[in-house]
Amino acid sequence: MSTARPASPGKSRICPHCRSKILESAKICPACKGHLRFGESSTGPAVASFSALQVEGTIRHPANASPWEYSVVITIRNQRGEEITRQVVGIGSLQSHEARSFDVSVEVFTP
């Protein structure tokens, strides 16, 4: 019998490893990949998940051009188009002939 209490959908907590805000139902932190629930029964129902959105892209700095700076910004909006949250998740610069690749995904879980 599992002593873990069921999580409320959408409720959050802080990862004890990396201090990222994550879903309370998470068994593995999506930021640091740290395992969070070692004591739970493995006979419980599997948590179904899928990637509802996957975007990949690369930017390449052309030769003989001045340096570029970039900010990676994530914005979440509700069904009415109202902004719920906006965060800068990374910044950097590109020199001549450098490239950066970016992967953005939205994973959906059934708690």
Secondary structure, 3 states (H helix, E strand, C coil): CCCCCCCCCCCEEECCCCCCEEECCCCECCCCCCECCCCCCCCCCCCCEEEEEEEEEEEECCCCCCCEEEEEEEEEECCCCCEEEEEEEEEEEECCCCEEEEEEEEEEECC
